[in-house]
Amino acid sequence: QVQLVESGGGLVQPGGSLRLSCTASGRTLTSYTMGWYRQSPEKVRETVATIETNGDTNYAGSVQGRFAISRGNDKYTIYLQMNNLKPEDTAVYYCNVAAGSLRFNWGQGTQVTVSS
């Protein structure tokens, strides 16, 4: 049973940066297209960024040029570097598989709040 644990969120001012981490237990993530998702109370969960097994990345238009997804060398971790954060980036951020119908159990997510 794969468990995903997200961390690194917090309160940051507009224009600030955060680096989120997602660590898996029970299985390496190198064989999966992985993604970062976010959800705020007034919106449905949306895909923010994905990274394929070959390293190709894709981003939602709203974060293109500001966010960067990457894999850790340990094969169990996915990162999301978030720069130039905006209030509309406020949400709970999750990671999970991002291709096909397979999804691991969702973690608790990590709260990102962008506010002055």
C-alpha positions in Angstrom: 0.0 0.0 0.0 1.6 3.2 -1.2 1.3 6.2 1.2 2.0 9.7 0.0 3.0 12.4 2.4 3.1 16.1 1.2 5.0 18.7 3.1 6.5 22.2 2.7 3.4 24.4 2.6 2.9 27.5 4.7 2.0 31.1 4.7 3.9 33.3 2.3 3.5 36.8 1.0 2.7 37.4 -2.7 5.8 37.1 -4.8 7.3 34.7 -2.4 8.5 31.1 -2.9 7.9 27.7 -1.5 9.2 24.2 -2.2 6.7 21.3 -1.7 7.8 17.7 -1.3 5.9 14.5 -1.8 7.4 11.4 -0.4 6.1 7.9 -1.0 6.5 4.9 1.1 6.1 1.4 -0.1 7.0 1.9 -3.8 9.3 4.1 -5.8 7.7 6.7 -8.1 10.0 6.4 -11.1 7.6 4.2 -13.1 4.7 6.6 -12.8 3.8 9.9 -14.4 3.3 11.9 -11.3 1.5 15.1 -10.7 0.8 17.9 -8.2 -2.8 18.8 -7.7 -4.4 21.6 -5.7 -7.9 22.2 -4.3 -9.4 25.2 -2.7 -12.9 25.3 -1.1 -14.5 27.0 -4.0 -12.9 25.0 -6.8 -12.6 21.5 -7.9 -9.3 19.7 -7.7 -7.1 20.8 -10.6 -3.8 19.4 -12.0 -1.0 21.9 -11.5 2.0 20.1 -12.9 3.0 16.7 -14.1 6.2 14.9 -14.8 6.4 11.9 -17.0 8.7 8.9 -16.6 11.1 10.3 -19.2 11.3 13.6 -17.4 8.9 15.6 -19.6 6.9 18.2 -17.7 3.6 19.9 -18.2 2.0 22.8 -16.4 -1.4 24.4 -16.0 -1.4 27.7 -17.8 -2.0 29.6 -14.6 1.4 28.4 -13.2 3.5 28.1 -16.3 6.8 29.9 -15.8 6.4 30.1 -12.1 6.2 26.5 -10.9 8.7 23.6 -11.6 8.1 20.0 -10.9 11.0 17.6 -10.4 11.9 14.1 -9.1 14.2 13.5 -6.3 17.3 11.4 -6.7 16.0 9.0 -4.1 13.2 7.8 -6.5 10.6 8.2 -3.7 10.1 12.0 -3.8 8.5 14.5 -6.1 9.1 18.3 -5.7 7.2 21.4 -6.7 9.2 24.6 -6.7 6.7 27.5 -6.6 8.0 31.0 -7.3 6.3 34.4 -7.6 3.3 33.0 -5.7 0.0 34.8 -6.0 -3.1 34.8 -3.7 -4.9 32.6 -6.2 -2.4 29.9 -5.6 -3.8 29.5 -2.1 -5.0 25.9 -1.8 -4.2 22.5 -0.4 -1.7 20.8 -2.6 -1.5 17.0 -3.2 0.6 14.7 -5.2 -0.5 11.5 -6.9 -0.2 9.5 -10.1 -1.2 11.6 -13.1 -1.8 9.2 -15.9 -4.3 6.5 -16.5 -6.9 5.5 -14.0 -4.5 4.4 -11.2 -4.4 6.6 -8.2 -2.7 5.9 -4.9 -4.5 6.7 -1.7 -4.6 10.5 -1.4 -2.4 12.0 1.3 -3.5 14.8 3.6 -2.0 17.4 1.4 -0.1 20.5 2.4 -1.7 23.9 2.8 -0.3 26.8 0.9 -1.6 30.3 1.8 -0.5 33.3 -0.1 -1.5 36.5 1.6 0.0 39.8 2.7 
